[in-house]
């Protein structure tokens, strides 16, 4: 049995599935289990939700970006608005949580609070909002802007946006009219939707920059992190918990959930063959473009068989103007430095330049890495990112989950009806909540 003596650890590993369209790999759409329009078929998403619920996973997680990001000639991208998909999954399931990503940069607090609270109510208290800012420059034009606000402005707006949404949710719960006056928003009114079975939705935060970690420690109930090594995971875990404590919150009420890309075979050799087949089908330019965007450099200007240049290891000259994700950049650079990896080795570890940790192996090896991070105090759970759906998730549910159960790391059945209870977060307004975020 694992050592559960860590103060504040949940009773089991938290496992969400991050449903990135039809899978994170470029060849996922080729699966014989899919049809060409699966990525815009709510029936496909509800089937994935049912598979996840069969494995008693904690939540169905959807990323989002308010624009066209992937080249549709190479990979189907995010096409449907996330709460539309989550509403369909909610109707087709009974227990699994529902986490949707919506940007604070291009939304309105009242409308977003109303939309999320409505979904939370009709689902029986199973919803969380994943809070992000938008850093992709090409999105600005969709909203009539020539460029994005700088990073500092985006995060100030994000912090105030979350405060406003929390106050609106509290107004629905307490039936008290709200008056909110801030730098970006001035609101007066009250949400008409009744409070849900969990009181109000949870907050998840996915930014890994210093400002993102501060926002997470102050307001989030769960953090979708991107640490690539165990030491980095432990450091991030301790940092966010300490920020929560300094903000007057109980650090037990913030769950740290790194992303984990899974490529699973019945043996390690089989998993590696599956991964190699996927890599061979990806456009040759894809890894270079993703890697270059993550680090803010031109990959073609560096020696692939040497470590990253010292100039790249330094922080950007003006972090507020860096157009990529500072969290992804930091995690990649730390991995390269800690393990003295060449650029080519780093590309292989990142699985095409994506900023999350990747495990290629047997069900036992995947269970081992989950247990290792859990016991080391680097994670309260994981946001799983299967290489492709539905079989990548089915393999995890049918082969990895039973191993985790035998090791005492995961539940055999759902015991709590709301996502708040499952994450171990007190109900808002209770004496034990002691939280700025409900």
N, C-alpha and C positions, 0 to 999 in steps of 0.2 A: 504493500500500500504506500502511496506517496506521503511525504511529510506535509501535513496540513497545519503546521504550527505557525505559519506566517500570519500575523495579525491582519484581519480584514480580508483574507482570501475568500472567494466564493466557494460553495460546497463542491463545485465541480468545474471543469474547464468549460468556458463559454465558447460555443461554436456557431458562428453565423456563416452563411454562404453568400458571397458577393457575386451576384448574377450579372457578369459582364457580357451582355448580349447572348451569344451562343457559346462563349468561352473566350479565354484570354489569348489563345493562339490563333494565328492567321488561318490555319486550316480547319478550325472548328466547324465552320459552316459546311464542310464536306462530309460531316458525319451522316451515316446512312439512316440515323434515327430522326433526322431533321428534313424539312422541306425548304425550298428557297426563301420563303417568306416567314420562316419561324420567328425571326427577330421582331416582326410586327404582329405576331399572332398571340393573343392573350391565352389561348389554349396551351401554347408551348410554355408560357411562364407559369400558368397554374399547375401544369404537370411537374415542372421543376419544384414548385412549392410543395406539392404533395410528396415528392421524393424526399425533400428536406424534412418534412414533418414526419415521414415514416422513420427517419433516422433520429427523431426527437431533437433536431438542431434548434438552436435558440431563435434565430431570426433569418429572414430573407432580406438581403441587403441590395439596394439598387444605387449605383452611381448615376451621375447626371452631369451634363454640360449643356448650357443653353445655346447650342449651335451644332453644326456639322463638323465633327472632328476627324473621323476616319475617312480615308478614301474608299468610297463604296465599291470601286473596281477591285479592291483587294480584300476588304473585310466589311461585313455589315456593321453599322455603328448604332449608337443610341438613337432610336427613332421615336419611340413613344414616351410621352411625359410620365415621370415615375409614379406619381400618385394614381394615375389611371391604371397602371399595371398592378400596383399594390392593392387597389380596390378589387380587382379581379381575383388576385391571390387570396385576399381576405375572405371573399365569398366562397372560395373553393377549399378553404382550410378552417381549422378550429383552434389551433394552438400556436402555430409558429408566429414569431414576431415579424414586424414589417418596418423596415428602416429605409427611408427615402432621402436622397441627397437633393438639396435645393440651395441655390446660391443666395447669399446676402447682398451680393453686388448688384444683382438684377432681379429683385423681387420687391414686393411691398409687405411690410410686417403684418398689417391687418388681414390682407388676403391670404398670406401664407399661414398665419395662425389659424384662420378659419378653416382652410382646406385640410391642414394636418389634424386639427382637433376633430373635425367631422369624421375623418377616416378613423381616428382613434376611438371615437364613440361607437361607430357602427361595427368595428372589429372587436369590441369588448375589451379595449385597453391593451392593444398589442403593438402600438406604433411608437417610433422614435424618428426624430428629424436629424439627419446628418448635416451639420452646419459647415459650409465651405464658403470661401471667397473665390471669385473667378480671376485666374491669372492669364488665360489664353488671350493674347492680344487681338486675334481675329474675331473674337466674340463681340467686341465693342461696337462694330458696325451694325450688328443685329439690333442694337438699341439706340441708333442714331448718334453714336459717339465716334470720334476719330481715334481715340486711344482710351485705355483703361485708366482709372484713378491710380495713383501710386500706391505701393504696398501699405504704407502707414495709414493712408486715408481709407483703404479697403478694410483694414483691421479695426480702425476706430469705428467705422460704420458697422462692421460685423458685430462688435461688442455691444453697441447701442441697439442694433437690430434684434439681437438675442434678448436683451433686457426688455425691449418692447413686446416681443412675442411672449416671453414668460409672464409679463404683467397682464397681457391679454388673456392668456390661459388661466391665470389666477382670477381674473375678473369673471370668467365663465364659471369657475369653481365656487367662488365666494358670492357670486351674483352682485358684485360691487362695480359701479361705473369706474372707468379708468380715465385719468388725466396724465399724459406723458409728454414732457417737454425736453428735447435734447438737441444736440448739434445737427442731427440729420432728420429727425422725425418729431412731429408734434401730433399727438393722437388724443382724441376724446371719444369715449364710447365704451361699448361692452360687447363681447362676442355673444351671439344668440345660442350657440350650440351648448347642450348640457355637458357637464363633466363626464368623463369616461369612467370605466371601472377601475382605472389606475390613477384617477384624479386629473392628470394631464400628461401629455406625451413626454417621453424622455428626450434628452439631447445627446447627440453623438457629435464628435468633432474630428476632422480628418486632416488638419493642417499640422505639419511638423516643423514649421519655422519657429523661432523664439516667440514671436507674437502669437502664433497658433497654440503653442504649449501653454502660454499664459492664459489664453482664452479657454483652453481645455481645463486647466486646473481650477479656474474660477467658476466655470459654468457647466461643463459637460458631465454626463453620467457614464460615458464610454468614449474611448479615444481609439480611432482607427489609425494606427501608427505604421511606420515603414522602415523600422530598423532591420538591418541586414545581417547583423552579427549578434551573438549572445551578449557580449559585453556592452554593445550599444543599446541593446534591448533593456538590460538591467539599469543602465544609466538613465534612459528615457523614463522607465517605470518609476524610478525613485524621484526624478525631477518633477514629473507631473503630480505625483502624490504630495511632494513638498510644497508645490505651488498651491494645491488645494488646501493644505493645512494653513499656510500663510493667509489665504483668503477667508479663513474662518469656517472652512468646510471640513466635514469628516472625510479623510482620504479613502476610507472604505467604500465610499459612494461613487468612486471614479474607477471604471474598469478599463484596463489597458489591453487592447486587442490588435496585435500586429497582423498585417496582411501576410498570407501564406499561399503561394502558388503551388499547386499539387499536380504532379504527373506520376500516376500510379500504375504499376504493373504487378503481375503475380510474383515476379522476381525483379531485382534491381536491373538485370540485363534487359528484361522486357520493358521496363519503364524507360531506360535510356534509349532503347530502340524507338519507342513511341515518341520520345522527346526529339530525337534526331530527325525522325520523319517529319514532324511538325516544322522544325527549324529549316529543313530543306525546301519546304513549300512557301516559306515567307519571302516576300520581295527582298532582294539584296539590300535595297536602300532603307528598309524599315528600321533595322537595328541601329544603323548609323544616325538616322534622323532622330529616333527616340533618345539615343545616348547623347547626341549633340545638344538636344533641347534640355535634357536633364542637367547637364553640366555647364551649359552656356558656352560651348566651344565648338569648333569645327573638327569632327572626328578625323577627317582626312589630313589635318595638319599635325597630327601626333603619331609617334612610332607605336604601332600596335604591339610590338614585342618588348616594350619598355614600360616602366611604371608611369603613372600620370605625371606630367611636368609639375615642378614645384609651383609654378605660377597658377596652375589649376587648383592646387591644394589650398591656396589661400582663399579667404572669403571674397565675394565680389566687391569691387571697389565701392560700389554704392548699392548695398542690399535692397534698399527701397525701390530701386529701378530694375532689379533683376526680374526678368519676365517668366522664368520657370518657377518650379516649386522649390523653395529653399530647403524644405524638409527632405524631399527626394535627393536633392544635391548633397546635402550634409550626410545622409545615410550612405550614399554611393562612395563619397570621398573617404569617409571613415572606414568602410570596408576595404577599400583599396590600400589605405595607409596601414591599417591593423594587420593585414595579411600580405602586404608587399606584393600585390597582384600586378601583372602587366595589364595593359589595356585590353588585350585579347582575352586574357583569363577573366577579367572583369565583365566583359561582354557576355562570356559564356555563363557566368554566375547570375547575371541579371536576366537571362532569358529574353534577349532581344531589346535590352535597354530599359525595361520596365523597372520601377523603383521599389519592388517588393521582393522579399526573400522567396526562394524557390527550392522545393524539395523534389527530387526525382528518385523514386525508389519503390520498394515493396510496401504493402500495408503496415508491416511491422516497423519499417524504417520511418514511415510517416508518423505512426503512433509514438515512436521513440523521440522524435524531434519535438512533438507537442509536449510530451511528458518532461523532457529535458528543460525546455523553456519555462514550463509551469513550476517545476521544482526549484529552479534557479532564481525565481522571483523576477523573471523578465516579461511575464505575460499572465493575464487572468483568463486568456482564451485567444481565439484567432478569428479573423475574417478569412474564410477559405476562398480560394480563387482557382477552381478546377481548370485544367487546360481546355476542356471542352465539355459541353452539356449535350445530352443528359448523362452519358456513360461515365464521365469523370466524376460526377457527383454520386452516381449509383455505386461506383466502386468504393468511394469513401464511406457511404452509408452502410453498404453490405459487408465491407471487409475491414475498414479502420475502426468504425464505431464499436463493433463487438470487442475489439482488442482493448479500446479505451474503457469499455464497461468492465471487462475482466480485471483490469488494473485498478478499478475503483475511481477512475478519473471522470466518468461521464454517467449521466442518468440512464435508467432503463425505461422510464416513462415520464411524461410531463406531470409535474406536481403542482405547479403554479399556473394560474390562468392568465396573468398579465405579464407583460415584458418587464415591468418595474420590479415585480416580485422575483422574477427569474434572474434579473441582474443584481438582486440584493439591495435595491434602492428604496428607502422608506417612502411612504406616501406623502405628497406635499401637505404642509401644514401640521404634520405629526411632530411630536416632541423630539423624535430622534432624527428628523430630517436635517436640521442644522446646516442648511445649504442655501447659497444665494440663487440656485437654479431650481428650486422646488424639489 
